[in-house]
Amino acid sequence: MAYKPQFGPGSTLIAENRRKYMNPGYKLQKMRDVSDEDVVLLMGHRAPGAAYPTAHPPLAEAGEPKCPVRKLVVPLDGAKTGDRVRYIQFSDSMWFAPCHPYLRSYLEAIRYRGVDPGTLSGRQIVECRERDLEKIAKELVSSELFDPARTAIKGATVHGHSLRLAENGMMFDMLQRYVLDPKDKVVKYVKNQIGEPLDKPISVGKPNDDKWLKAHTTIYNCNGGVAFRDDKEYLEWTQRVHSLRTKYGFMPME
């Protein structure tokens, strides 16, 4: 019998969206065009066009010992050339952002090779070999997992974002890395992810309206959205996992 992956429980639209994004067979919808140069500028690790700094010699020159695992596992381009490991970090508003920090880690671990995703206090970081990271970052920023107003690229000073929206619907950012242009209603980054000013603003498109956000969000929200308590299957599984983890922690005799 063929195995059918189970990406998560739940019978609501929120649960369906979570399963959809985690499924590598689902092709993420492209929402905007962000150039390779702009992705490099947003992350701020190197100048566009500059050579990739390396952490070790290319694998072909390293003289590694023979190993059967090395024959089975094809290295990524960044590993082949010895690229250093870099990162991009996202924050997501609880107000119907398309994705949320834990789900980002889940879906990235499923969809991409060679990544080290992590969720930290309302933020989510993706670490990877630099040239491979740029490809992944471009796909994530260009896709439906990113909303210009409710998702942000923040490498530093992230806190205070999730619960706060400005009057224009933009997510709070203490470093003001991005602005909503009042003329064309397009969100533009004026600083890179760690808050360094950019020589030119980088456009990431117009924010999606509330109808689109509520149809694509993966966040339970009782204020105008789908409440977690209304998804009985998801609630039951959450309680089951919590119960089993608690019992295991106490190491019961039976």
DRENLO-379162 format. One line per 2 residues: number of its first residue (from 1); for each residue x, y, z of C-alpha. Coordinates in steps of 0.25 Angstrom, whole numbers. Layout:
NUM	X,Y,Z  ...
***
This chain:
1	0,0,0  5,14,-4
3	9,23,8  1,36,8
5	8,47,16  0,53,27
7	4,67,29  -6,71,40
9	-20,69,46  -31,79,45
11	-44,81,37  -44,96,35
13	-38,105,25  -26,108,34
15	-23,94,35  -24,92,20
17	-15,103,17  -5,98,27
19	-5,84,20  -4,91,6
21	8,99,9  15,87,16
23	13,78,4  25,79,-6
25	15,74,-17  8,87,-16
27	15,98,-24  15,111,-17
29	8,122,-24  17,133,-29
31	11,147,-25  22,157,-29
33	36,158,-36  48,161,-27
35	61,161,-34  73,153,-30
37	80,166,-27  69,171,-18
39	69,159,-10  84,160,-8
41	82,175,-4  71,171,6
43	79,161,13  92,170,13
45	102,159,14  110,162,2
47	110,173,-9  102,168,-22
49	112,163,-32  123,160,-22
51	130,147,-20  124,137,-10
53	133,137,3  137,123,6
55	138,115,19  146,103,14
57	152,99,1  143,93,-10
59	140,79,-7  147,74,-20
61	160,80,-14  158,76,1
63	163,62,0  152,56,9
65	153,42,13  145,32,5
67	131,30,11  119,22,5
69	110,33,10  117,44,2
71	114,35,-10  99,34,-7
73	97,49,-3  99,59,-14
75	104,72,-8  98,85,-11
77	105,96,-20  108,104,-7
79	115,92,-1  122,88,-13
81	129,102,-14  131,103,1
83	121,115,3  119,120,17
85	106,119,24  97,131,24
87	83,134,28  70,141,25
89	60,144,36  45,146,36
91	34,151,45  19,149,43
93	8,157,48  -3,150,56
95	-13,158,48  -15,148,37
97	-1,147,32  0,136,21
99	10,128,29  14,127,44
101	28,124,50  26,109,54
103	20,106,40  31,113,33
105	41,103,40  32,91,37
107	30,94,22  45,99,19
109	50,86,26  41,78,16
111	43,86,4  58,89,4
113	71,82,5  82,87,13
115	74,97,22  75,99,37
117	61,106,40  58,111,54
119	47,117,61  50,127,72
121	40,136,80  31,140,69
123	42,140,58  47,130,48
125	61,128,43  66,120,31
127	81,117,31  88,111,19
129	100,112,9  100,125,4
131	97,123,-11  87,113,-8
133	80,122,2  78,133,-8
135	70,124,-17  62,119,-5
137	60,133,0  56,138,-14
139	45,127,-15  40,130,-1
141	39,145,-3  33,144,-17
143	22,134,-12  9,134,-5
145	16,131,8  20,146,8
147	10,158,9  17,172,8
149	9,177,20  8,165,29
151	21,158,27  35,165,29
153	49,162,27  56,165,40
155	70,161,44  71,169,57
157	61,176,66  49,168,63
159	41,169,76  28,176,77
161	23,173,63  13,162,64
163	1,169,71  3,183,66
165	-2,189,52  -1,203,48
167	-13,211,43  -9,207,29
169	-9,192,32  6,191,32
171	13,182,43  21,190,53
173	36,191,52  44,198,62
175	55,200,51  46,205,40
177	52,196,30  40,197,20
179	30,208,17  16,208,10
181	18,218,-2  5,227,-1
183	5,230,-16  6,216,-22
185	2,208,-9  14,199,-11
187	23,194,1  37,198,-1
189	49,194,7  58,205,10
191	68,197,20  73,183,19
193	69,172,29  78,177,40
195	74,192,38  85,197,29
197	80,208,19  79,204,5
199	84,212,-7  71,210,-14
201	57,206,-9  53,191,-12
203	39,189,-16  32,176,-11
205	18,179,-16  5,184,-11
207	-1,178,2  -12,168,0
209	-26,171,5  -33,165,17
211	-41,156,8  -29,150,2
213	-22,149,15  -33,142,22
215	-34,132,11  -19,129,11
217	-15,130,26  -10,119,34
219	-12,126,47  -25,123,56
221	-31,136,61  -44,138,68
223	-45,152,64  -51,152,51
225	-44,139,46  -45,124,50
227	-44,121,65  -35,109,69
229	-46,104,78  -55,103,66
231	-46,92,60  -49,80,68
233	-40,71,61  -28,80,63
235	-31,83,77  -32,68,81
237	-19,65,74  -12,76,82
239	-18,71,95  -13,57,92
241	1,62,89  1,70,101
243	-4,59,110  6,49,105
245	18,58,106  14,62,120
247	12,47,124  26,44,118
249	32,55,126  27,49,139
251	32,35,134  20,28,139
253	21,13,143  9,9,133
***
